[in-house]
Amino acid sequence: MRITFKASKDKTENQIFFNDQFIGSVRLNIFSQKWMLHPNFKMFYNVKDEGFYSSYEAGKEMVGLYNFLFPEVEEYENQESGIGLHDMLTFLKTRI
């Protein structure tokens, strides 16, 4: 799990990358001095009303939401069912 923050030139926006994939940005509201989430993925509720006091907090929250909605699934390359092909064929031959 790798999280990367890339700040804009004017320091009012940070792009958030999770495992080198862009998941959204956090922007500073200059009037309230709070960082707002602007996800690049669809949400079932509005998260733009929630403010954070630092870009780091906001970025971690966005990664948490992303992990909640799209959990990482580990794929097993050598998954065994417990029965070998030879045993399965022998079982099927004896059933006929």
DRENPA-3360 file (N, C-alpha, C; in nm, 2 decimals, always signed):
BEGIN
1 = MRITFKAS = +0.09/-0.12/+0.00/+0.00/+0.00/+0.00/+0.09/+0.12/+0.00 ~ +0.08/+0.20/-0.11/+0.16/+0.32/-0.12/+0.08/+0.44/-0.15 ~ +0.09/+0.54/-0.07/+0.01/+0.67/-0.08/+0.11/+0.78/-0.12 ~ +0.07/+0.85/-0.22/+0.15/+0.96/-0.27/+0.07/+1.09/-0.28 ~ +0.13/+1.20/-0.23/+0.06/+1.33/-0.23/+0.15/+1.42/-0.33 ~ +0.08/+1.48/-0.42/+0.15/+1.57/-0.51/+0.08/+1.71/-0.50 ~ +0.16/+1.81/-0.45/+0.10/+1.94/-0.43/+0.11/+2.02/-0.55 ~ +0.01/+2.11/-0.56/+0.00/+2.21/-0.68/+0.10/+2.32/-0.65;
9 = KDKTENQI = +0.12/+2.40/-0.75/+0.22/+2.52/-0.74/+0.17/+2.62/-0.63 ~ +0.04/+2.64/-0.63/-0.01/+2.74/-0.53/-0.04/+2.68/-0.39 ~ -0.02/+2.55/-0.37/-0.03/+2.48/-0.24/-0.17/+2.48/-0.19 ~ -0.27/+2.49/-0.28/-0.41/+2.48/-0.24/-0.48/+2.35/-0.28 ~ -0.40/+2.27/-0.35/-0.46/+2.14/-0.39/-0.35/+2.03/-0.39 ~ -0.39/+1.92/-0.34/-0.30/+1.80/-0.34/-0.37/+1.69/-0.42 ~ -0.30/+1.63/-0.51/-0.35/+1.51/-0.58/-0.31/+1.39/-0.50 ~ -0.40/+1.30/-0.49/-0.38/+1.18/-0.40/-0.37/+1.06/-0.50;
17 = FFNDQFIG = -0.26/+0.98/-0.48/-0.23/+0.86/-0.56/-0.22/+0.74/-0.46 ~ -0.29/+0.64/-0.50/-0.29/+0.52/-0.42/-0.24/+0.40/-0.51 ~ -0.12/+0.35/-0.47/-0.05/+0.25/-0.55/-0.04/+0.30/-0.70 ~ +0.01/+0.42/-0.71/+0.03/+0.49/-0.84/-0.09/+0.51/-0.92 ~ -0.21/+0.50/-0.86/-0.34/+0.53/-0.93/-0.40/+0.65/-0.87 ~ -0.44/+0.75/-0.96/-0.50/+0.87/-0.91/-0.64/+0.84/-0.86 ~ -0.67/+0.87/-0.73/-0.80/+0.85/-0.68/-0.88/+0.98/-0.65 ~ -0.81/+1.09/-0.66/-0.88/+1.22/-0.63/-0.79/+1.33/-0.58;
25 = SVRLNIFS = -0.85/+1.43/-0.54/-0.77/+1.54/-0.49/-0.83/+1.60/-0.36 ~ -0.75/+1.67/-0.28/-0.80/+1.75/-0.17/-0.77/+1.89/-0.20 ~ -0.87/+1.98/-0.17/-0.85/+2.12/-0.20/-0.88/+2.20/-0.08 ~ -0.80/+2.31/-0.06/-0.81/+2.40/+0.05/-0.92/+2.50/+0.02 ~ -1.02/+2.51/+0.11/-1.12/+2.61/+0.11/-1.06/+2.73/+0.18 ~ -1.03/+2.84/+0.11/-0.96/+2.95/+0.17/-1.04/+3.03/+0.27 ~ -1.17/+3.02/+0.26/-1.25/+3.09/+0.36/-1.26/+3.02/+0.49 ~ -1.28/+2.89/+0.49/-1.29/+2.81/+0.61/-1.16/+2.75/+0.66;
33 = QKWMLHPN = -1.06/+2.76/+0.58/-0.93/+2.70/+0.60/-0.93/+2.55/+0.63 ~ -1.02/+2.48/+0.56/-1.03/+2.34/+0.58/-1.01/+2.28/+0.44 ~ -0.96/+2.15/+0.44/-0.94/+2.08/+0.32/-1.06/+1.99/+0.29 ~ -1.10/+2.00/+0.16/-1.22/+1.93/+0.12/-1.18/+1.81/+0.02 ~ -1.26/+1.70/+0.03/-1.23/+1.59/-0.05/-1.30/+1.61/-0.19 ~ -1.23/+1.57/-0.29/-1.28/+1.57/-0.43/-1.24/+1.44/-0.49 ~ -1.32/+1.33/-0.46/-1.28/+1.20/-0.51/-1.30/+1.18/-0.66 ~ -1.22/+1.10/-0.72/-1.22/+1.07/-0.86/-1.31/+0.94/-0.89;
41 = FKMFYNVK = -1.37/+0.89/-0.78/-1.45/+0.77/-0.79/-1.59/+0.81/-0.74 ~ -1.69/+0.73/-0.78/-1.83/+0.76/-0.75/-1.86/+0.72/-0.60 ~ -1.92/+0.81/-0.53/-1.96/+0.79/-0.39/-2.12/+0.79/-0.39 ~ -2.17/+0.71/-0.29/-2.31/+0.71/-0.27/-2.37/+0.82/-0.18 ~ -2.28/+0.90/-0.13/-2.32/+1.02/-0.05/-2.22/+1.13/-0.08 ~ -2.25/+1.25/-0.04/-2.17/+1.37/-0.07/-2.06/+1.38/+0.04 ~ -1.93/+1.37/+0.00/-1.83/+1.39/+0.10/-1.76/+1.53/+0.10 ~ -1.81/+1.61/+0.00/-1.75/+1.74/-0.01/-1.78/+1.84/+0.10;
49 = DEGFYSSY = -1.88/+1.81/+0.18/-1.92/+1.89/+0.29/-1.83/+1.88/+0.41 ~ -1.76/+1.76/+0.42/-1.67/+1.73/+0.53/-1.54/+1.80/+0.51 ~ -1.49/+1.87/+0.62/-1.37/+1.94/+0.61/-1.27/+1.89/+0.71 ~ -1.14/+1.90/+0.67/-1.03/+1.85/+0.75/-0.93/+1.96/+0.78 ~ -0.86/+1.96/+0.89/-0.76/+2.07/+0.92/-0.63/+2.05/+0.85 ~ -0.60/+1.94/+0.79/-0.47/+1.92/+0.72/-0.50/+1.84/+0.59 ~ -0.41/+1.86/+0.50/-0.42/+1.79/+0.37/-0.39/+1.64/+0.39 ~ -0.30/+1.61/+0.49/-0.26/+1.47/+0.52/-0.39/+1.40/+0.58;
57 = EAGKEMVG = -0.46/+1.46/+0.67/-0.58/+1.40/+0.73/-0.68/+1.37/+0.61 ~ -0.70/+1.47/+0.53/-0.80/+1.46/+0.42/-0.76/+1.35/+0.32 ~ -0.63/+1.34/+0.29/-0.58/+1.24/+0.20/-0.59/+1.10/+0.26 ~ -0.56/+1.08/+0.39/-0.58/+0.95/+0.45/-0.72/+0.91/+0.45 ~ -0.81/+1.01/+0.48/-0.96/+0.97/+0.48/-1.00/+0.93/+0.34 ~ -0.95/+1.00/+0.23/-0.99/+0.96/+0.10/-0.94/+0.81/+0.06 ~ -0.82/+0.78/+0.11/-0.76/+0.65/+0.08/-0.85/+0.55/+0.16 ~ -0.89/+0.58/+0.28/-0.97/+0.49/+0.36/-1.11/+0.47/+0.30;
65 = LYNFLFPE = -1.17/+0.57/+0.24/-1.29/+0.56/+0.17/-1.27/+0.47/+0.04 ~ -1.16/+0.49/-0.03/-1.13/+0.41/-0.15/-1.12/+0.27/-0.11 ~ -1.04/+0.24/+0.00/-1.03/+0.10/+0.04/-1.16/+0.04/+0.09 ~ -1.24/+0.12/+0.15/-1.37/+0.07/+0.19/-1.46/+0.03/+0.07 ~ -1.46/+0.11/-0.03/-1.55/+0.09/-0.15/-1.49/-0.01/-0.25 ~ -1.35/-0.01/-0.26/-1.28/-0.10/-0.35/-1.17/-0.18/-0.28 ~ -1.21/-0.27/-0.20/-1.10/-0.34/-0.12/-1.01/-0.42/-0.21 ~ -0.88/-0.43/-0.17/-0.78/-0.50/-0.24/-0.81/-0.65/-0.22;
73 = VEEYENQE = -0.81/-0.73/-0.33/-0.84/-0.87/-0.32/-0.71/-0.94/-0.37 ~ -0.66/-1.02/-0.28/-0.54/-1.10/-0.32/-0.58/-1.22/-0.40 ~ -0.52/-1.23/-0.51/-0.55/-1.35/-0.60/-0.45/-1.45/-0.57 ~ -0.49/-1.57/-0.56/-0.40/-1.68/-0.53/-0.37/-1.75/-0.66 ~ -0.24/-1.76/-0.70/-0.21/-1.82/-0.82/-0.22/-1.98/-0.82 ~ -0.18/-2.03/-0.71/-0.17/-2.18/-0.69/-0.28/-2.22/-0.59 ~ -0.40/-2.19/-0.61/-0.50/-2.23/-0.52/-0.54/-2.38/-0.55 ~ -0.54/-2.46/-0.45/-0.57/-2.60/-0.46/-0.70/-2.63/-0.40;
81 = SGIGLHDM = -0.78/-2.71/-0.46/-0.91/-2.75/-0.40/-0.90/-2.86/-0.31 ~ -0.78/-2.92/-0.30/-0.77/-3.04/-0.21/-0.78/-3.17/-0.28 ~ -0.83/-3.17/-0.40/-0.84/-3.29/-0.48/-0.76/-3.27/-0.61 ~ -0.67/-3.36/-0.64/-0.60/-3.36/-0.76/-0.68/-3.40/-0.88 ~ -0.63/-3.37/-1.00/-0.70/-3.40/-1.12/-0.71/-3.55/-1.14 ~ -0.61/-3.62/-1.11/-0.61/-3.77/-1.12/-0.71/-3.83/-1.03 ~ -0.72/-3.78/-0.90/-0.82/-3.83/-0.81/-0.96/-3.80/-0.85 ~ -0.98/-3.68/-0.91/-1.11/-3.65/-0.96/-1.16/-3.73/-1.07;
89 = LTFLKTRI = -1.07/-3.76/-1.17/-1.10/-3.85/-1.28/-1.12/-3.99/-1.24 ~ -1.05/-4.04/-1.15/-1.07/-4.17/-1.09/-1.21/-4.18/-1.03 ~ -1.25/-4.08/-0.95/-1.37/-4.08/-0.89/-1.49/-4.08/-0.99 ~ -1.47/-4.00/-1.09/-1.58/-3.99/-1.19/-1.59/-4.12/-1.27 ~ -1.48/-4.19/-1.30/-1.48/-4.32/-1.37/-1.55/-4.42/-1.29 ~ -1.53/-4.42/-1.16/-1.59/-4.53/-1.08/-1.74/-4.50/-1.06 ~ -1.79/-4.38/-1.09/-1.93/-4.35/-1.07/-2.01/-4.39/-1.19 ~ -1.95/-4.42/-1.30/-2.02/-4.46/-1.43/-2.06/-4.60/-1.43;
% end
